[in-house]
Amino acid sequence: MRELRKTLFNRIDGTLLLLYFTLVSIGIMAIFSVEHRATDPQIIMMHKGYMKQVMWLGYSLFIGLLIILTDSKFFSSFAFLIYTAGIFILIITIFAGVDVKGSRSWLGVGGFRFQPGEVAKIFTSLALARFFALNETNFRKLKDRLIAASIALGPAVLILLQKETGLALVYFSFFLVMFREGLPSAILITGFAAIALVITTLLLDRMTMAIVITGVTILVGYAIRSNLRRRMSTRIVLVSCWLFSILFSQFAVPFVFKNVLQKHQIERIYSMIGIDVPDEYNKALEPGDDRREHTNSSEYNVLQSKIAIGSGGMFGKGLLNGTSTKNQFVPEQNTDFIFCAIGEQFGFVGSATLIILYILLMLRIIYLGERQRSDFTRVYAYCVACILFFHVAINISMTIGLAPVIGITLPFLSYGGSSLLSFSILIFILVRLDADRQVIIR
């Protein structure tokens, strides 16, 4: 038994674990730097966030050790059962969740609270990997594509019902995994085109938008006029795209902004594109709210974030010397805006180094995925890489004003037990599966 365990630990990918521990250590240091005060009687203070993060790291490592000692086939065999249990917990959270900042996405058990939506990313990754590993799965069929999309978006719908929009958006990262497995590029292009259509709709009034869509359609039709004469299907596609764009911009987008999105979400989106919320969406705001006196907290957060990062210059002000950090000018600076602590104290060099570490981590995960004999492990590895990419890209983008503030954590750095634990489990499951990379896991 001892020899078996030695062989197992020898097969573990040390590079992946080294990158993991490096990022977690940077995270604890960053949390310490924003919470430590010169008046603190000692460094070890258990009520501080950085000490709680150390404790969560201990829990994560203990669970990680259990995962490594688990048979790798367990994760495949029970993937659908675990996913079902995760869906059930998400449903319970809708009705019994703890209200935190307007969302009911937390469950409380005694003095312990956790966010099921964070943990559900693990269940979804395993279920999606299991589905692609089935012999009967043929992703070229529409039915199997719809099943995969349902597996990915099922938790997202339940998380939206918990009013946790930012976390729900993470589940769209699984479409990048599907693209790797054969999803037509036209679908991704359509998705990006829809995003561009939404932004353009917010920038232009409805009449102008209708004129622009019609004009673009006419220009495209003129450019492919030879095809239009020869093929009726091309005309049908062109007219269908025009009709969809008109209905989407004139009715779908206004409906979502008036009836689905909440006040702070509307403000964040318009803050990102740099314009005020138009009067037609004012009824999405609280009754009696005067926009001239209303302080846009999201805009303030981003402004302070950019000031903090910009003040770091090339090499930063040094550890514990961040002015904005020490004076708590940036709200949520130990969670969603933890990147500010790196930018202010270690400057452009420190920020770039952190981003490079994330890129190396994601590239290593993709490398591990590509060297697998098992479809299950390969798909799971891509799930982990895509989740990390989405979190890192959106979190850093929102701290510098390139994306709306949607409350997405920075992996391994942001304070929070649910976030650190879920990302750690994702990594350790991959480590365990990769240790058996010569085994076909179905």
Backbone torsions as a table, in degrees:
resi	resn	phi	psi	omega
1	MET	NA	-42.0	179.4
2	ARG	-63.9	-39.7	179.3
3	GLU	-66.4	-36.9	178.7
4	LEU	-63.0	-43.9	179.9
5	ARG	-66.4	-38.7	178.0
6	LYS	-61.6	-42.3	178.1
7	THR	-63.4	-40.8	178.6
8	LEU	-61.4	-49.3	-177.3
9	PHE	-68.1	-26.7	175.9
10	ASN	-70.5	-23.2	-179.3
11	ARG	-87.8	-4.4	-178.7
12	ILE	-72.1	138.7	-178.5
13	ASP	-77.8	105.9	-177.6
14	GLY	-68.8	-31.7	-178.8
15	THR	-63.4	-43.6	179.2
16	LEU	-63.0	-44.7	180.0
17	LEU	-66.3	-36.1	178.0
18	LEU	-62.9	-44.0	177.6
19	LEU	-64.4	-39.0	177.8
20	TYR	-61.1	-51.4	-178.6
21	PHE	-65.1	-34.2	178.3
22	THR	-63.4	-46.8	-178.9
23	LEU	-67.4	-41.1	178.2
24	VAL	-63.0	-40.8	178.9
25	SER	-64.0	-41.7	176.3
26	ILE	-61.7	-39.6	179.5
27	GLY	-62.6	-46.1	179.2
28	ILE	-62.9	-40.0	177.6
29	MET	-63.4	-42.0	-179.0
30	ALA	-65.9	-42.2	177.8
31	ILE	-64.0	-40.7	177.1
32	PHE	-60.6	-41.0	-175.3
33	SER	-67.6	-28.1	-180.0
34	VAL	-91.6	-13.0	-177.5
35	GLU	-108.2	-22.4	-176.9
36	HIS	-72.3	138.8	177.1
37	ARG	-125.5	147.9	-179.2
38	ALA	-62.0	-23.2	-179.0
39	THR	-84.4	-4.0	179.2
40	ASP	-64.3	131.8	-178.0
41	PRO	-67.6	-26.1	179.7
42	GLN	-157.0	167.4	-178.6
43	ILE	-79.2	-42.4	-178.0
44	ILE	-81.5	99.1	178.6
45	MET	-130.2	109.2	-167.9
46	MET	-65.5	-19.5	179.4
47	HIS	-82.5	-9.2	179.4
48	LYS	-76.5	150.0	-178.0
49	GLY	-62.7	-36.0	-177.1
50	TYR	-68.9	-31.4	176.4
51	MET	-73.8	-35.6	175.2
52	LYS	-64.9	-35.6	178.0
53	GLN	-66.2	-36.9	175.8
54	VAL	-62.6	-40.7	178.2
55	MET	-63.9	-41.6	179.0
56	TRP	-66.3	-32.5	174.9
57	LEU	-64.2	-40.3	176.8
58	GLY	-61.1	-44.7	176.4
59	TYR	-60.6	-42.0	-178.1
60	SER	-63.7	-41.6	-179.6
61	LEU	-68.5	-36.5	177.6
62	PHE	-64.2	-46.5	177.6
63	ILE	-65.4	-36.3	177.3
64	GLY	-61.5	-39.4	177.5
65	LEU	-64.8	-41.1	176.9
66	LEU	-62.4	-38.9	179.2
67	ILE	-63.6	-44.3	-179.0
68	ILE	-63.5	-33.7	179.8
69	LEU	-82.4	-3.3	179.7
70	THR	-86.5	145.6	175.7
71	ASP	-61.6	129.4	-176.3
72	SER	-61.0	-27.3	-179.6
73	LYS	-71.1	-15.9	178.4
74	PHE	-59.7	-41.7	-174.8
75	PHE	-67.8	-32.0	177.0
76	SER	-79.2	-43.6	-175.7
77	SER	-63.4	-37.1	-174.9
78	PHE	-107.4	15.2	-176.1
79	ALA	-59.9	-48.2	-178.1
80	PHE	-68.6	-36.0	178.6
81	LEU	-66.3	-42.8	178.5
82	ILE	-64.6	-39.9	178.5
83	TYR	-62.4	-43.3	178.5
84	THR	-61.1	-42.7	177.5
85	ALA	-62.7	-39.4	177.9
86	GLY	-63.4	-41.8	177.2
87	ILE	-62.0	-42.0	179.4
88	PHE	-61.2	-41.7	179.0
89	ILE	-66.5	-38.2	177.4
90	LEU	-63.1	-39.2	178.0
91	ILE	-64.6	-42.5	177.7
92	ILE	-60.3	-38.7	-177.8
93	THR	-62.7	-33.2	179.4
94	ILE	-58.2	-38.5	-174.3
95	PHE	-98.5	-29.6	-174.6
96	ALA	-116.9	10.7	-177.3
97	GLY	-70.0	154.9	177.5
98	VAL	-84.5	132.6	-179.9
99	ASP	-76.3	115.7	178.1
100	VAL	-129.0	110.8	178.4
101	LYS	54.9	41.4	173.8
102	GLY	89.4	-6.0	179.0
103	SER	-116.5	146.7	178.5
104	ARG	-106.9	59.7	-174.9
105	SER	-109.5	11.0	-179.3
106	TRP	-118.3	142.6	172.9
107	LEU	-111.0	137.1	179.3
108	GLY	-113.8	129.9	175.8
109	VAL	-125.6	99.8	-173.4
110	GLY	67.1	-126.4	177.0
111	GLY	-92.6	3.9	-177.2
112	PHE	-100.3	131.5	177.5
113	ARG	-126.6	142.0	175.6
114	PHE	-145.4	162.0	-176.7
115	GLN	-107.8	103.7	-177.4
116	PRO	-57.9	-30.4	-179.7
117	GLY	-62.8	-31.1	176.3
118	GLU	-68.7	-46.6	-177.9
119	VAL	-68.7	-30.0	-177.6
120	ALA	-63.7	-19.7	176.2
121	LYS	-62.7	-33.5	177.8
122	ILE	-67.5	-48.5	-179.2
123	PHE	-60.2	-41.8	-178.2
124	THR	-66.7	-40.4	178.5
125	SER	-61.7	-44.1	179.6
126	LEU	-65.5	-43.1	-178.5
127	ALA	-65.6	-41.6	179.8
128	LEU	-66.1	-41.3	177.5
129	ALA	-63.4	-40.8	178.8
130	ARG	-63.8	-41.0	-179.3
131	PHE	-63.4	-43.7	-179.6
132	PHE	-69.1	-23.6	-179.2
133	ALA	-82.6	-11.8	-179.9
134	LEU	-65.9	139.4	179.9
135	ASN	-62.0	-34.1	-176.7
136	GLU	-81.8	-5.0	-179.9
137	THR	-76.5	125.3	175.3
138	ASN	-127.4	99.9	-171.8
139	PHE	-71.2	-5.4	174.8
140	ARG	-79.8	-13.0	177.8
141	LYS	-86.7	142.0	-179.2
142	LEU	-61.2	-37.7	-178.6
143	LYS	-60.2	-45.0	-178.7
144	ASP	-70.0	-32.7	175.9
145	ARG	-65.6	-40.2	178.5
146	LEU	-67.2	-37.5	177.8
147	ILE	-64.2	-45.0	179.1
148	ALA	-61.8	-42.5	178.2
149	ALA	-63.9	-37.1	178.7
150	SER	-66.5	-39.8	177.3
151	ILE	-61.4	-41.6	-177.4
152	ALA	-73.0	-40.0	-171.6
153	LEU	-95.3	-12.2	178.2
154	GLY	-55.1	-52.5	176.7
155	PRO	-61.7	-34.3	-179.2
156	ALA	-61.5	-41.5	179.4
157	VAL	-62.2	-44.4	179.8
158	LEU	-66.4	-35.9	178.1
159	ILE	-70.0	-34.3	174.8
160	LEU	-62.5	-37.7	177.5
161	LEU	-67.4	-19.5	174.7
162	GLN	-86.1	2.3	-179.6
163	LYS	63.0	41.4	177.5
164	GLU	-122.0	72.6	-171.8
165	THR	-62.5	-43.8	-176.6
166	GLY	-58.4	-46.5	-179.9
167	LEU	-66.1	-36.0	179.7
168	ALA	-63.3	-34.4	-178.5
169	LEU	-65.3	-24.3	-179.6
170	VAL	-58.8	-32.5	-174.4
171	TYR	-70.5	-13.5	173.7
172	PHE	-72.6	-14.0	177.3
173	SER	-64.6	-21.5	179.8
174	PHE	-67.3	-17.6	177.2
175	PHE	-70.2	-24.9	173.6
176	LEU	-67.2	-35.7	175.6
177	VAL	-64.1	-44.6	179.1
178	MET	-63.0	-34.4	176.5
179	PHE	-62.1	-41.5	176.3
180	ARG	-62.0	-31.8	-176.8
181	GLU	-92.0	6.6	173.1
182	GLY	118.8	8.7	177.0
183	LEU	-65.4	129.1	-177.7
184	PRO	-56.4	138.1	-179.8
185	SER	-62.0	-23.6	-179.9
186	ALA	-61.4	-32.4	179.9
187	ILE	-68.7	-42.7	177.2
188	LEU	-65.4	-40.4	178.4
189	ILE	-62.3	-39.7	177.2
190	THR	-62.3	-40.5	178.6
191	GLY	-62.5	-46.4	178.3
192	PHE	-65.6	-35.7	177.6
193	ALA	-64.7	-37.0	177.8
194	ALA	-64.7	-40.1	177.6
195	ILE	-62.6	-44.6	178.3
196	ALA	-62.8	-36.1	179.4
197	LEU	-66.5	-39.3	178.3
198	VAL	-63.0	-47.6	-178.6
199	ILE	-62.1	-42.8	178.6
200	THR	-63.9	-38.4	178.3
201	THR	-61.9	-36.3	179.4
202	LEU	-72.7	-28.2	-177.6
203	LEU	-83.1	-28.5	-175.4
204	LEU	-113.6	153.6	173.8
205	ASP	-74.6	166.1	-170.8
206	ARG	-63.0	-41.7	-178.6
207	MET	-64.9	-45.4	178.9
208	THR	-61.9	-40.1	179.7
209	MET	-62.5	-41.7	178.9
210	ALA	-63.3	-39.5	179.3
211	ILE	-66.3	-42.0	-179.9
212	VAL	-63.4	-45.0	-179.6
213	ILE	-62.6	-44.1	179.4
214	THR	-64.0	-41.9	179.6
215	GLY	-63.7	-43.1	178.8
216	VAL	-63.6	-40.9	179.1
217	THR	-62.2	-41.5	179.2
218	ILE	-64.8	-41.3	179.9
219	LEU	-65.1	-42.5	178.1
220	VAL	-63.5	-42.2	178.7
221	GLY	-62.1	-38.0	178.1
222	TYR	-67.4	-37.2	-178.4
223	ALA	-68.4	-29.7	-178.1
224	ILE	-115.2	31.4	-174.7
225	ARG	-58.5	-29.7	179.3
226	SER	-66.2	-39.8	177.8
227	ASN	-67.7	-35.7	-179.8
228	LEU	-62.8	-35.0	-178.9
229	ARG	-73.6	-33.5	-173.3
230	ARG	-89.8	-33.4	-171.8
231	ARG	-124.4	120.8	177.1
232	MET	-67.8	-32.7	-178.3
233	SER	-62.0	-35.2	179.1
234	THR	-64.6	-39.6	177.7
235	ARG	-64.2	-41.9	-178.8
236	ILE	-62.9	-42.7	179.2
237	VAL	-63.1	-43.5	-178.6
238	LEU	-64.0	-44.6	179.3
239	VAL	-67.4	-37.9	178.9
240	SER	-64.0	-42.8	177.8
241	CYS	-62.2	-41.0	178.1
242	TRP	-62.7	-46.4	-178.6
243	LEU	-64.6	-42.7	178.8
244	PHE	-62.2	-44.2	-178.8
245	SER	-63.1	-40.0	178.6
246	ILE	-64.3	-49.2	-179.0
247	LEU	-64.7	-38.5	-178.7
248	PHE	-64.8	-46.9	-175.8
249	SER	-78.3	-32.6	-175.4
250	GLN	-87.0	-26.4	-173.9
251	PHE	-125.8	-48.0	-173.7
252	ALA	-65.7	-51.4	-178.8
253	VAL	-61.7	-49.0	177.3
254	PRO	-59.7	-36.6	179.8
255	PHE	-63.7	-44.4	-178.9
256	VAL	-63.8	-42.5	-178.0
257	PHE	-71.0	-28.6	-179.1
258	LYS	-87.6	-31.5	-169.6
259	ASN	-120.5	-14.9	-175.1
260	VAL	-111.7	-53.8	-176.6
261	LEU	-71.0	148.9	177.4
262	GLN	-90.9	170.7	-175.3
263	LYS	-54.7	-51.4	-175.1
264	HIS	-67.9	-28.7	179.0
265	GLN	-70.4	-40.5	177.1
266	ILE	-62.5	-43.4	-179.6
267	GLU	-62.1	-41.3	-178.5
268	ARG	-64.3	-41.7	-179.1
269	ILE	-65.2	-46.8	-179.5
270	TYR	-70.5	-30.0	175.9
271	SER	-64.4	-37.5	-179.0
272	MET	-63.8	-40.9	-178.1
273	ILE	-88.8	0.1	169.8
274	GLY	80.3	25.4	177.3
275	ILE	-131.7	161.9	179.9
276	ASP	-77.6	155.0	176.3
277	VAL	-66.1	124.6	-178.8
278	PRO	-68.0	160.5	-176.7
279	ASP	-61.2	-31.5	-175.8
280	GLU	-66.0	-18.8	178.2
281	TYR	-102.9	7.9	-178.8
282	ASN	-64.8	-26.7	-179.4
283	LYS	-71.7	-10.0	172.8
284	ALA	-77.1	-11.2	178.9
285	LEU	-89.3	170.5	-178.8
286	GLU	-67.2	144.0	178.8
287	PRO	-58.1	133.9	178.1
288	GLY	82.7	2.0	-178.6
289	ASP	-76.3	123.0	178.6
290	ASP	-92.5	114.9	-176.0
291	ARG	-64.8	-25.2	179.3
292	ARG	-71.2	-25.2	-179.1
293	GLU	-104.4	-5.3	-176.3
294	HIS	-79.4	129.1	178.1
295	THR	-90.1	117.9	179.7
296	ASN	-77.2	97.8	-175.4
297	SER	-62.6	-36.4	-179.5
298	SER	-63.7	-43.1	179.1
299	GLU	-64.8	-38.7	177.7
300	TYR	-63.7	-44.2	-180.0
301	ASN	-59.0	-46.7	-178.2
302	VAL	-66.4	-39.7	179.2
303	LEU	-60.7	-48.1	178.8
304	GLN	-65.6	-34.0	178.3
305	SER	-64.1	-45.5	-179.8
306	LYS	-67.3	-35.8	176.6
307	ILE	-62.6	-45.4	-179.0
308	ALA	-62.6	-47.2	-178.7
309	ILE	-65.9	-43.4	-179.5
310	GLY	-64.4	-33.7	-178.1
311	SER	-70.0	-16.0	179.1
312	GLY	-71.6	-20.5	178.9
313	GLY	60.9	-145.9	-176.0
314	MET	-78.5	-44.6	-173.3
315	PHE	-116.0	-2.0	176.2
316	GLY	83.6	173.5	-177.8
317	LYS	-92.2	-7.9	-179.8
318	GLY	99.3	155.3	-178.9
319	LEU	-59.1	131.6	179.0
320	LEU	70.4	11.1	-179.6
321	ASN	-111.2	13.5	-179.8
322	GLY	-76.4	121.1	-177.8
323	THR	-66.2	-51.7	179.4
324	SER	-63.2	-35.8	-179.6
325	THR	-67.5	-48.3	-177.2
326	LYS	-66.2	-32.6	-177.7
327	ASN	-96.1	5.7	174.8
328	GLN	56.0	41.3	176.9
329	PHE	-71.9	-29.8	-178.6
330	VAL	-94.3	114.6	176.8
331	PRO	-65.6	152.7	178.7
332	GLU	54.6	36.9	-173.5
333	GLN	-75.7	-11.3	175.1
334	ASN	-101.6	-0.1	178.9
335	THR	-121.5	-95.0	-174.3
336	ASP	-65.6	-30.5	-175.5
337	PHE	-109.8	31.8	-179.9
338	ILE	-64.7	-24.5	179.2
339	PHE	-60.9	-27.2	178.4
340	CYS	-61.3	-37.4	-179.7
341	ALA	-62.1	-38.8	178.2
342	ILE	-68.9	-46.8	-177.3
343	GLY	-63.5	-40.7	-177.7
344	GLU	-74.1	-41.4	-173.5
345	GLN	-86.7	-25.8	-176.3
346	PHE	-124.1	3.1	171.2
347	GLY	66.4	-162.7	-178.9
348	PHE	-62.8	-39.5	-178.6
349	VAL	-62.1	-46.5	179.6
350	GLY	-65.3	-41.6	179.0
351	SER	-64.1	-44.0	179.2
352	ALA	-64.2	-38.9	178.6
353	THR	-62.7	-42.3	178.5
354	LEU	-61.7	-44.9	179.6
355	ILE	-62.8	-39.8	178.0
356	ILE	-62.5	-39.5	178.0
357	LEU	-62.0	-41.5	177.1
358	TYR	-63.9	-42.5	179.1
359	ILE	-62.6	-43.9	178.0
360	LEU	-61.1	-40.1	178.5
361	LEU	-62.4	-46.7	-178.4
362	MET	-67.4	-39.3	177.5
363	LEU	-65.1	-37.3	178.2
364	ARG	-64.9	-41.2	179.0
365	ILE	-63.5	-42.0	178.4
366	ILE	-65.0	-39.8	177.1
367	TYR	-60.2	-45.1	178.0
368	LEU	-61.2	-40.3	179.7
369	GLY	-62.8	-40.5	-175.6
370	GLU	-74.8	-18.1	-179.1
371	ARG	-94.3	8.1	-178.2
372	GLN	-82.9	147.9	170.8
373	ARG	-86.4	-20.8	-174.9
374	SER	-97.1	130.3	174.8
375	ASP	-62.0	-36.1	-178.8
376	PHE	-58.7	-49.3	-177.8
377	THR	-69.0	-38.5	-179.9
378	ARG	-62.3	-48.5	-179.4
379	VAL	-64.0	-40.8	179.5
380	TYR	-62.2	-42.1	179.5
381	ALA	-60.5	-42.3	178.5
382	TYR	-67.0	-33.2	175.4
383	CYS	-60.7	-46.4	-180.0
384	VAL	-62.4	-45.7	-178.6
385	ALA	-62.8	-42.0	-177.7
386	CYS	-70.5	-37.4	176.0
387	ILE	-62.6	-46.1	178.5
388	LEU	-61.6	-44.1	179.9
389	PHE	-59.4	-45.2	-178.3
390	PHE	-63.2	-46.9	-179.1
391	HIS	-61.2	-48.8	-176.7
392	VAL	-65.2	-47.6	-177.2
393	ALA	-63.0	-46.0	-177.6
394	ILE	-71.5	-43.0	-177.8
395	ASN	-62.5	-48.9	-179.5
396	ILE	-66.4	-38.2	178.9
397	SER	-63.1	-39.2	-177.6
398	MET	-74.1	-27.5	178.3
399	THR	-73.1	-21.6	178.3
400	ILE	-108.8	11.6	172.2
401	GLY	84.3	13.5	-180.0
402	LEU	-94.1	-6.9	179.2
403	ALA	-145.5	152.9	178.6
404	PRO	-65.0	152.4	179.5
405	VAL	-77.9	103.1	-174.5
406	ILE	-118.0	13.1	172.0
407	GLY	72.0	39.8	177.7
408	ILE	-100.8	130.9	-176.5
409	THR	-77.0	159.3	173.4
410	LEU	-93.1	116.1	-172.6
411	PRO	-52.6	132.0	175.3
412	PHE	71.7	-12.4	-179.0
413	LEU	-105.4	-43.8	-176.9
414	SER	-64.9	140.9	176.6
415	TYR	-68.5	137.1	177.3
416	GLY	150.5	124.6	-178.1
417	GLY	-66.0	-43.1	-178.5
418	SER	-61.6	-42.0	-178.8
419	SER	-67.2	-50.5	-178.6
420	LEU	-62.9	-42.8	-178.5
421	LEU	-64.9	-43.9	-177.9
422	SER	-65.9	-43.7	179.0
423	PHE	-67.6	-36.2	178.3
424	SER	-65.0	-43.3	178.7
425	ILE	-62.9	-41.7	176.7
426	LEU	-55.8	-45.3	-178.7
427	ILE	-67.8	-45.2	-174.8
428	PHE	-70.4	-32.8	174.4
429	ILE	-63.5	-41.7	177.7
430	LEU	-63.9	-41.8	177.7
431	VAL	-58.2	-43.3	-179.5
432	ARG	-67.5	-43.5	179.7
433	LEU	-64.9	-39.5	-179.3
434	ASP	-67.3	-28.8	177.8
435	ALA	-62.5	-23.7	177.8
436	ASP	-111.0	38.6	-173.7
437	ARG	-65.5	-18.8	177.9
438	GLN	-85.7	-3.5	-179.6
439	VAL	-98.2	139.4	175.4
440	ILE	-84.4	110.0	-179.0
441	ILE	-103.5	124.6	-179.5
442	ARG	-123.3	NA	NA
